[in-house]
Amino acid sequence: MKRAATIAAVLSALVVLLFQAASSRAVTSQTWRQREKDDFARGETKGVSLLSDGVLRLSPRLDLVHEAKQPYLWALAQDAGGNLYASGGNDGTIYRLGAAGAEVFFKAGEPEIHALAIDKSGNVLAGGSPGGKIYKIAPGGKAVWTYDSGEKYIWALAFDRQGILYAATGIDGRILRVDPDGHGRVFFDSAETHIRSLITDAKGDLIAGSEGHGLVFRISPAGEGFVLYDAPLAEVVALALGRDGTIYAAVAGESGRGARPAAAPPPPTPAPAPSSSTEGAAPQPSPTPAQEQQPTPEQRVPIGMEGKVLAISPEGYARDVWSGSQEAILCLAVAASGDLLMGSSTQGKIYALDATGNVDEMVRLASGQVTALLRLGADGAALKGQEKPAGPPRQGDVAVAGSNSGSLSLLRPGFARSGTYESRVLDARSFATWGRASWRNEAPKGTSIALSVRCGNTEEPDRTWSDWRGAPFTTDGALLNCPASRFLQWRAEMKTDDARVSPSLREVAITYLQANLPPEIRKVEAQAPGVSFQKIPGTPTSGPQEAKPAGSAGSDVEGGVRKRARPQSRRGFEAGARSVTWQAVDPNDDDLVYDVYYRAVDEKSWKQVRSKIDEDFVTWDSTAMPDGTYVFRVVASDAPSNAAGRALTAEKISEPFDVDNTPPRVESIKAQVQPSGIRLTFTATDSFSLIRDTAYAVDAGDWVAVQPADGLNDSPVETYDLTLKHPGPGEHSIVVRSTDAAGNTGSGKTIVDIPAR
């Protein structure tokens, strides 16, 4: 479609400003820029499509024609007269939408109708679950016959060229062949748990998808099955046939599979005969006790499982054309354009895959899931009594069934008259002053786009937020009329007067200035004596810096702080060294520098030891300090990332720690030879710390620990009085050493001469 060229480019003055901000380390304007598909995918669309190249435009027209009283609509069908039929659960109702509007056409005994088909005479075939009955219903709504299949679930119905009906079933994974009179038999046994999807191809073969091992079968009219493709996930939820014969398969489930199914299926066996009814109202049997106790039927796809859509050539070569980690495709249809339409399990999304392989998000339903798609093959009468004006269905329209809650809509050619897109919420991580917005858009004649914003201080928008406020464009961009706040969201409203053209939006950029917040020092810690730190050589402390946005939760924010690399250090041991370390953060991700001070606890004035360093440690030679108890004070500043006058600081003081460089003195050593041994007495004295360990050695032998006279090392002065065994005649040296609480060691010695006996 040819678009007009009314383009509002990003303003050159703003670009210059942002360039200056990006090339400076000061906290200046930041720009929240959204222009990629992934950026826009995080927002909410209503009547707006998100194209594969990241462009927003009005979605195709989507008209709601019926809101069902059931929570689920599973199946759709259309008769030759253009009437639409929709079925679902949990009350087994089939609706007909025609000239008289929506009406209850038939109500089955089972709670779920997962499959519908219409024969050449206009009879409706419906498959009930759980219970496995197939109903043939005349155009007037009366049951012609009811066929009890003996299976639990009827998942899909399809006619071949001869008008023979085939039913995909579970939990034995069979396909039943049912003739026009309601007689059936097993046509194909897959050895899987369920046959979940069923279509016919141009050659008259059946294409079936299983649950269990995710197999796609091609089955000949003779009932001979061939595995066309072994899918990577366990369940083939839906199938569609492309114009060129390509088979599209929507698969879902968890990765990993169990044992393979049996190689050869058992031969066909007769199935139970039908029960006939040619007169009276449509049968509505009372449920049997067994039926009453049956659990709610299985959902088509567990929400949140992995999903893929595969394109399978007639020869069996497959390739992924769509995948989702927490999203599955529940239904497929080929549009009149040849695009593949895909109905999603989340947020009511409908995707379109074009011939080039691009996937657009076309539209979203109000219902949570899109559970059936049907391209209409005939014009229908105008629908009366519908919830919204729709007009008669036309050939090529696509009927859309939604679940949670049940709804029926028509997807039609042409653009919706209006639509809105709401961005994700920007978290500036602190109060921010909001500047101007710029955008790139195209607005052909008769179309328009209006921008509005709202802001607040809660993560989710609530009534405390500001109202939506318009942001009209001027020559300088759109000025955002929002008070300073932490969170902001923008909205684009699109309109057209001509359903053939749509405005489009390619990029929105919002500039803001984050309020500067002070740094935070979380911990200051004095290390043990001897622990040292050294900066690793080659670590950059200035020059080129890595870009890191300040205050942004996403990668679509530009500008602001240029966060430099943090210096790295190496820990070691060095006698006499002392170190103090700290941990600091900045809520703006600003670069920080530190001033470090110390003082003794009995002093009043701080002495500075380092200024404007960017390391998070200081190591010094403690032997230059008098023995005593000290504290350190660390002051952090975000000055490197802020303009003069805007820098903020924070400080923290360490716990007190001791500096003790003086070893204990071992004094008054006396050794007296006595008959019982050698009496050794001495005193250990320390000027600052407690005596912790004392030992003696005789003639350079092993050290022997001793305790003071009072039995406990708990004082800077300890006296010792002990008796040593006689070492034998001759001269002997006795060495005594004492260690204080700081690890300093002092020693002394004495000589004793023991005469021969």
N, C-alpha and C positions, 0 to 999 in steps of 0.2 A: 504494500500500500504506500502510495506516495505521500510523504509528509511535508507540511509547510515548514518554513525555516525561521519561525519566530523563536530565536535562541537567546536566552539571557546567559552570557558567559560569566565565569568567575571574574570578579572585578580586578583590574590590574593593580590598583592601589592596595587591595587586600593581599594580593599575591606578593607584592613587595614587602608588606608588613610581615607576612608569614615567613618569607625568606629570611628577613632580618631576625625574626624570632628563632628560626631553626638554626641559624649560624651563630647565635649567641648562647651563652650559658646562663643568662638571666631568665627567671620565670616570667615569660611574657605570654602573649596570646597563644592559645592552643586552638586547633581546628578539628572538630568532629566531622569527618568526611565520609559519606556513604555513597558508593558508586558501583560496588561489585554486587553480584548476585547474592553472595553469602551475607553481605551487609544487609541487604533488603529482606532476605529470607527470615531474619530474626524479628521482623515486624509483623503487623496484622493487616491483612487485606480484606476489604469488603467491596465487591464489585470491581476489583482491580486485579490484573494479571501481572505476574512476574516472569518476564521472558528469560530465555537461556543466557542472553548477553547482559543481563542485569538491568534491563529497561522496564519501568513500570508504565502500564497503560490501562485503559478501561478494559474490563473483562468482556467476554461474549455475553450476550443477553441470557439471563437465567430467570425463568418465570416459575414461581411456585404455583402448582395447580391443585395440590391436595396435601393436607396434613392428616396422616393416619392416626387412629387411636392406638395403634400398635406401636411398640418401641422399635420394631425392626420391619424393614421391607427387604426381602431377599431376592425376588424374581420379578421380571417384567415380560410382557408379551403383547403383541398387537395383532388384531384380526384384519381381514381384508377390508372391512368397513372403516378402519382407522380407530376403532375403540382400543383403549389401553387397558391392560389388566396388570394388577400389582398384588403380590402376596407376600406374607411374612409371618410374624409371630409377635406375641405368644398366644393368640386366640384362633389361629388357623383361618383367618378371613382372607378372601380374595375380593379385591375391589375392581370395579369396572368404571372407567372414566370415558364418557361419551357425550353426546349432545345433551343428555339430561343431567350432566354433571357427574359427581362421584357417588357411587352407590355400592352397597354390599352385594356382590354377585353370588357368592357361595361361601359357606362356612363348613370346614372339614372337621372331622372328629379329632384329628391330631392338632397339637398346638402350633406346629410350624409347617408352612408350605414353602419349601426351598426351590421348587422347580415348576415352571409353567411352559406349555407349548400349545400351539393351536393348529389343528389339522385343516385340510382343504375345505371342509364343510363348515368351518367356523366353530367346531367344538373345542372346548378348552380342556387340556389334559393337565392335571395337577398332581404333584407328588407330595405326600404327607410324611412328616417325621415328628417324633419317633413313632413307629407303627408300620411304616412302609407300605401304605395303601396308595394306589394310583386311581384318581377319579377322572372319568370322562364326563364332561358337563356340557349339555346342549346350550346353544346361544341364549335360550330363555332362562338359564340358571338351574335347570333340573338335571340331576345325575342320570346319565345313560347307563353306566355300569361302574362298579367299584372293584378294582383288582387288588387282592391281598397278595403282595409279592413275597411274603415270608421274610423279607429283609427288615432292618430296623430303620434305615434312613434312605430316602430318595433324594439324591443331591442334584441331579440334572436330568433333563429330558431333551431328546433330539429326534427329528424325523429324517428318514432317508428319502431317496427320490421316489420310492414306491409307496411312500406314506406309512411305512412301518415305524413304530415308535420304539425307541431305545431308552432305557432308564439306567442311570449310573447310581449305584447303591453302596451301602456300607451296613454292617461292619465286616462283611466278607469280601468286599472289593469286587463285586460282580457287575456285569452289564446284562440287563434283561432285554429280551426282544418281545414286544407286546403287539399283537395284531389288532386290526380295527375293531374286532369283536371282544377284545379284552382277554384273550388267551395269551399267556406268557410262558417263557422258558428262559433258562440261563443261556445267553449267547456267548459270553466270554467271562472267564474267571481269571482275574489278574494275580491271585495269590497275595494281593496287597490288602490293607485294612479297609480302605475306601477308594472308590472311584469318585473323585470330587468334581470333575468337569468333563464336559462332553460336547463335541461339535462334529459336523461332517465337512469333508473337504470337497474340492471340485471334482475329484474322481469317484466320489461316493463312499470313500472309506471313512470310518469313524476315527476321530482323534480323541483320545481319552487321557486325563491326567489323574494320577493316583496320590493318595496319602499313605505314608509308610516309608517309602524310599524315594518319593518324588520322581516317578517314572512317567514319561510321555509315550503312550502307545499309539501305533497305527494299526487298525483292525480292519481287515478286508470284509466284504459282504459275506464271505464264507465263515467268518468268525476266527480267522487266523490272526493272531496278535504278534506284533513285532515292536520291541522297545526302540523307539525312535531317538530318545534322549534320556539320559540318567541325570536329573537335575541335582544341583549341589545342596538343595534344601529338601525337607521331608514331604512337603505338600504342594501339589500343583492346584492352586486355588481357582484359576480361571484360564480360559483359552480363547483365542480369537484368530481368525484367518485373514491375512493381508491380501491385497489385490493381486500380488505376484506369487501367491501360494505360501508365503512365509507364515509359519505358525508362531504366534506370540503366546508365551506361557508366563503367567504370574505365579511365582513360587514363594513359599514362606516357611518359616520354622527355625529351629536351632541348628547350628552347624554340627556335623557328626551324625552318623547313621549306624544302625545296627546291622544284623545279618541280612544277607540277600534273600529275596523271596524264592520260592520253589521255581525251578527252571521250566517245568512244563505244567501248564494249568490243567485241571481235570476236564474231562469232556463235558459238553453241555448236558444238563439234566432238566427234566420237566419241572416247571414251577406250578404252584397252586393255581387252580382255575378261578376265573372271576366270578363275582356275584353280580347279577344283572338287575337293573332297575330302569324301566322305561317310562314310568308314570310317577306323578306326585311331585312333591317339593324336593328340593335338594336334600339328600340324606344328612342328618345331623345326629349321629348315634351318640347315646350317652357313653361316657368313658367307662371302661371296665375297671374293676379294682386294680388290675395290674397297670392299666394306663394311668390311673390316678396317682399311683406310687412312683411313676417314672420321673426321673429328674428332668430339669430343664434341658432341652436339647443342646448339643454341642454348638458353640459359636463357630462361624466360618473360619476365622483366623484369630488366634489369641493376640490381643493388641500388645504391641511392644516387641514383637518378634522381628527377626531379620527378614527382609523381603528383597526379591529381585524380579525383574522382568527380562525374559530371554527371547531373542529372535532366533527361531530354529528354521533352517532351510529345509526343503522337502527331502534332502539327502541326510539330514540329521546334524549338520554343522550348526552349532549354537554360539551366540555371543550375548553378553550382557548389554542391555540398552538402558537399564535403570536399576539402581540399588538403594536401599535404605537400611541403616543400622537399627533404628527403632521405629520403623514404618514398613508397612506391607501394602501391596496392591491387592484389592479384593475383587475387582471386576475390570473387564476390558471390553472395548468396542472400537470398530473402525469407522471413523467419520466419513462423510461424503467427500471430503477433501483427500482422503487416504491417510490422514494422520491417525495414529493410534491413541485413543483416549484411555486413561488409566484412573480408576477410582481408588482413593487412598483410605487407609485405616485411621488416619489422624487428621483432625481439623477440617474434615469434609473437603479435602483437596481433590481437584481433578487436574491431572497433568495431560499434556499433549506431546507426543513424540512425532516429529516430522520426518520427511524422507532423508534429511541430511544427518539425522541422529540427535538433533537438538531437542531438549525437553523443556517445555514452558509450563509454569503453573498457571492454568487458565482461570480458575475460579474456585471459590470455596462455598460449600453449602452451610446453612445454619446447623444442619445435622452433623454429628460427630464423625460418621463414616459414610463413604459412598459404597453401597453394597450391590448395585446393579446398574448397568448401562445398556441402552438399547437404541440403535439407530432406527428411526421410523421409516417404513417403506411405503407408506400411503398417507394421503392427507386425511385428517380427521375432522369431525364436526366441531363447531365451537364448543368449548367447555363452559357450562353454566355453573354458577355457584362456587367457582374456585375462589381461593383466598386472595389472589391478586390477579388483576387483568392479564390475560395471557394471549387470547386469540386462538384460532384453531391450530392444532398441530399440523405441520407441513412435512412433506417428504424431505428427509435429510435432517430434520430436527433429531435431537438425541434425548430420549427419556432418561431421567436420572432418579434412582431410588436411594434415599438416605436412611440411615438408622441412627438411633440415639439422638433425636427422636425420629420416628418414621415420617418420611416426606416423599412426595413425588414432584419433580420439577421438569421443565423442558429447557434444554440448552439449545439456543437458536442462533442463526447467523446474525451478524451485526453486533455493534457494541452496546453495552448498557448505557443508559442515559447519564448515570452518575456513579461515582464510586469514591471510596476513601482508602488511604493507606496511613497507618499509624506506625511510627518507628518504634524500635526498642527504646527503653529508657536509658539515657546516658547518666552514669554515676560519675560526677566530677570529684568525688571523694572528699570534698570540702565545699564550703560556700564558694560559689563562683558568680562573677558578674558576667551576664550574657551580652554579647555584642551583636553582630549582624549575621545574617544568613545570605548565602548566594547559592545559585543552582543552575543546572543546565537542563533545559526542557524544550519541547517542541509543542506549539499550540496552534494547529491549523485553524483557519477561519471557522467560527462557530463552536470552538472549544475553549476551555479555560482550565487553569490550575490555580488554586488558592492555597497559601501556606498559613498555618497557625501553629502556635506553640502553647504548652502549659508547663508549669514547673512546681516543685514542692520539695519537701524534706523527708518524705517516706519512700522506701524502695519501690512500693507499688502505688500507683496513682490512687488517691482516695479523695474524700470531700475536703481534706485540708489543702489540697493542691489548688492552684489558681485555675480559673476557667480557661477554656481555649481562647486564645487571643490572636487575632489576625496579625499577619506580618506583611503588610503591603510593600511592594518593591518601589524603590526610588532609584535615582541615578547612582546612589552609593550602596545599593543592596537593600535587603529587608531588615529593618531595625526590630529586634526582638523586645517586645514590651513585657518582660518578665522580671520580677524582683530577684535579687540575689538569693540563690538557693543551691542545694546540692544536686538535685535531679532535674532533668529536662526531657521532654518528649515533643516531637513535631508530628504534624499531620498534614497530608496533602489531599485536597478535595478536587476531584476531576469531574468535568461535565462536558457534554457534547449536545449540540442541537441536531446533529446528523449522525445516524447510527452507522454510517459508512466510514466515519473518521473518528479518531481518538487523539487526545493530547497524550504526551509521553513525558516521563521524567527520568533523567539519566543520572543526576547527581545532586546531592544537597550537602552543603558545607556550612557548619555553624561555628562561629568563633566565640571563645569565652576566655576569661581570665580567672584562674583559680586563686582563691584567697590563700595567702601564705600562712602556714601553720608552723609553730616552733618544733624543733627537733625534740627527740625523747632519748635520754640516756637511761637504759634499762638496768645496767649493772656496772659498777667499778670494783675491780678486784685486785688486791695486792697478791702477787705470786710468792711462792716459797723462796727462801734464800737460794741463790745460785741459778734460778731459772732466768734465761735470757731469751730475747727475741731479736731477730735481724730481718730487715727488709730483703726480700729476694731480689738479687740484681736483675736489672732489665725491666722491672715492673713499671709501666708508664704511669706517671703522675700528672702529666699535662699533655697538651697537644691534641691530636685527634681523639674524639670521644664518640662512644656508641650512642645512637639515638635511643632514648627511652622516654616515652610520654609520661608526664606527671599527671597523676589523678585519673587515669583512664582505665576502664575495665576491658576495653576492646582494642583491637589492632587498627581500628579505623580513626584513631586520634593522632594528630600530627602536631609537631611543634613543642613548645615548652622547654623543659629541662633537657639538656644533653648530658646524660649521666656518664661520668668518667669511670674508668675501671678502678676498682678498689685495690690499694696496694696489698700485696701478699707478704706473709712473713714466715720465717722459719724458727722453730722453737729449739733451744739448746740448753747447755749447762755451762756456767762459767763461775769459778770461785769469786766471791765478792759481789757478784751481780745481783741486783734486785729489779723487779719489773712490776708495773701496774698495767692492767688491760681493762678495756671497757667495751660495752656493746651499745650502739646508738643507731637509731632509725629516724627517718624523716617522713612524715605523712605525705609530703609533696614529692618524694623521691629526689629531694635536692642533694647536691654534693655538700659535704660537711668538712669543716676544719676544726681543730681542737687546740685550746690553750690548756696547759697542764701546770698545776701549782701544788706546793706541799707546805706543811708547817708541822712543828712539833705540837703535841696536844696542849702543852703549857705555854704556847706562844700565841700571839694575836695576829701577826702579819703573815700573809701568804707570800711565798717565794716562787717566782715563775721558773720552771725548768724547761718548758718547750712552748713555742708559739706558732700557731697556724700550721700545724702538721696535719696530714691527712691519714696517717696510720692510726690504728686503734690500740697502740701500746706505747709505752716508754720503758726503756731499759737504761739503768745508770749504775755507776760504780758506788756501791753503798759504803765502801771503806772511806770515802771522803766525808761521810756524815757521822756526827757524834752519836754514841749510843743513846737510844731514846725511843719513845712511842710517837708515831707520826700518822697523819692522814693526808690523802691526796684529794685534790679537787680538779675535776675535768669539766671544762666549759666547751660545749659544742655550738657552732655557729653555721647557719646556712648561707653565709655571705657569698660564697662562690657562685651561687645560683640565683641571686637576687640583686636588684639594683640598690644603689646606696640609699640608706634610710629605710629599706624594707626588710633587711635581714633580722632574723630572730635567733635567740640563743636559749640554751638550756644547760643546767649544770647539775652535777651530782658529786657527793663526797664519799670517799671509800670508808670502809670500816677501819678502825685503828689497827696499826700493825707495828711490830717492833723492828728496830735496827740494832743489832748487837754484833759488833766486830771484835770485841775484846774477849780473849779466852779466859777461862778460870785460872786462878793461881793455886798451885799445890804447895803448901807451906808447912813448916814445923814438922818435917818428916823425921821420925826417930825410930830406930830399930834396936831393941834390947834382946840379947840372948838370954833365955831363961831355960830352966830344965825341961819345961813342957814344950818349948818351941821358941819362935822369935815373935816378940810382941812388937807390932807395927802400929804407930800412931801418926796421924797427920790431919791437916785441915785443908779443905777445898773452898775457895772463896771466889765469887764472881761479882763484878761491880754492877751488873744490870739484871741478869737472868737467873733463874733457878738452876741448881745443880741437878742434872738428870741421870747421868751414868758415871760410875767410878769403877776402876779395875786396877789390878796390879799384875806384874809379871816378874818372875825371878829368873835371872840369867837369860833374858830374852826368850823365855818360854811362853807358853800359852797365857793369854790374858784370863784372869780370874775376876769375875764381878764381885763387888762387895757392897754392903749396905752401911749407911752411917750408924753412929752409935744409937740414935733414937729410932732406927729401923725404917726411916722413910726419907727419900729425896724430895724435900718440899721447901727448901730455903736456899738463898744465895750463899749461905755459909753452912757447911756441914763438917762435923768432926768424925773421925774414924778411929776405932780402937779394935784391933783384931790380932789373933795369934796365928802364925804360920808354922807349918811343920818344919823341923830341922832339915835343911837341904844337904847337910853333910859338912865335914870339916873343910875349912878353907875360906877364901874371900868370895863373897857373893854380892851382886848388884840387884837392888830392888827398885823397879820403876813403877811409879803411880801416875795414872792419867785420869782426868775428869773432863766431862763434856757438859756444856750448859744447854739450855733449852733452844738456843739459836744454832746449835751445832758446832760451836767453837770448842776446841780441845786444848787444855793446858796439862803440863806434866812436871814431875819432879823425880829425883832419885836419891838413894842413899846406898852406902856400902857397909856391909857387915862382915866381920871376920869371925869365923867359928873355929875355936881351937880343937885340936885332936884330943880325943879322950884317952 
